[in-house]
Structure formats: structure tokens, C-alpha cells
Amino acid sequence: MAQTTYAGKRSERLDARVSQKEKGLIETAASLRGVSVTDFLRTTATDAANRVIRESEVLTLAERSRKIFVEMLLNPPEPNDAAIAAVRRFRQEVR
């Protein structure tokens, strides 16, 4: 796994309590990567945070739902009365 470099001044601190076993595991992994424990934790946690955020931003649909979604995009239904009223309200508020 490639290490990611994160720009910016590092002035904030995070503290975590870990077990002796977890600490040993982290130290071994950092050593195998040839980096400090701090750099290992910083880059690994940041990479994991970015991955979690990316995953929450992606919408995954089942085949049937995907087909319905695409069909609605390609052939949208005519707006109903509530949608027309909402557009009118929006236009009045935005002016």
C-alpha cells in the first residue's frame, strides 16, 4: 500500500489508549514500512478516514433500482402540482 503524504502543519494532537498487544503490532507494522509509529498511525488513520468518507458518498443500487433510476433520469415524469408550487416558491424567495 502506497503511503500518502498529507500537507499542512501538524500542530494538533490525538491521543489513544491501546493494549500492549496492539502497540506491539503497530510498532512492528511501522518498522516493516520503515516509518515512525507516529507517521504510520497518521497516514494509516487518514487513509482509512478518506476511504470511509468516499464510501459514504457513493450510492450503490441493486440492478432493478439502477434501471429505475436511469429510466427516471432519461425520461423524467411531468411535474405534479406540488413540484410546480415548490418551483414558484423557490423563484419568489431567490429573487
C-alpha positions in Angstrom: 0.0 0.0 0.0 1.5 3.3 -1.0 1.9 5.9 1.6 0.0 9.1 1.2 1.6 12.5 2.0 -0.6 15.0 3.7 0.4 18.6 3.5 -0.1 21.1 6.3 1.4 22.0 9.6 0.9 19.3 12.2 0.0 21.2 15.3 -2.9 19.1 16.5 -2.7 16.0 18.8 -4.7 12.8 19.0 -4.4 10.5 22.0 -5.4 6.9 22.1 -5.1 4.1 24.7 -4.1 0.8 23.2 -3.3 -2.6 24.6 0.3 -3.9 24.8 -0.5 -6.3 22.0 -1.9 -3.6 19.8 1.1 -1.4 20.5 3.5 -4.2 19.5 1.5 -4.9 16.4 1.5 -1.2 15.3 5.3 -0.9 16.1 6.0 -4.0 14.0 4.0 -2.7 11.1 5.6 0.7 11.2 9.0 -0.9 11.3 8.2 -3.1 8.3 7.2 0.1 6.4 10.3 1.9 7.5 8.5 4.7 9.2 7.9 6.0 12.7 4.9 4.9 14.7 3.6 8.4 14.5 3.8 8.5 10.7 2.4 5.0 10.4 -0.6 5.9 12.6 -1.1 9.3 10.9 -1.1 8.0 7.4 -3.0 4.8 8.1 -5.8 6.6 10.0 -6.0 9.4 7.4 -6.2 6.9 4.6 -8.9 4.9 6.4 -10.8 8.1 7.1 -10.7 9.1 3.4 -11.9 5.6 2.4 -14.8 5.7 4.8 -15.9 9.2 3.6 -15.6 8.1 0.0 -17.7 5.0 0.6 -20.4 7.0 2.3 -20.6 9.4 -0.7 -21.1 6.6 -3.3 -24.6 5.4 -3.9 -24.8 1.7 -4.8 -28.0 0.4 -6.3 -29.3 -3.0 -6.9 -29.9 -3.9 -10.6 -33.7 -3.2 -10.5 -33.2 0.1 -8.7 -30.4 1.2 -11.0 -32.7 0.6 -14.0 -35.5 2.6 -12.5 -33.1 5.4 -11.6 -31.6 5.6 -15.1 -35.0 5.5 -16.7 -36.2 8.4 -14.5 -33.1 10.4 -15.5 -33.6 9.7 -19.2 -37.4 10.1 -19.1 -38.5 12.2 -16.2 -42.2 12.3 -15.4 -44.2 15.5 -15.8 -44.0 17.7 -12.6 -47.1 17.3 -10.4 -48.9 20.2 -8.7 -46.7 20.1 -5.6 -43.5 20.3 -7.6 -44.8 23.2 -9.6 -45.8 25.1 -6.4 -42.3 24.4 -5.0 -40.7 25.9 -8.0 -42.9 29.0 -7.7 -42.0 29.4 -4.0 -38.3 28.9 -4.8 -38.3 31.5 -7.5 -40.0 34.1 -5.3 -37.6 33.5 -2.4 -34.5 33.6 -4.7 -35.3 36.9 -6.4 
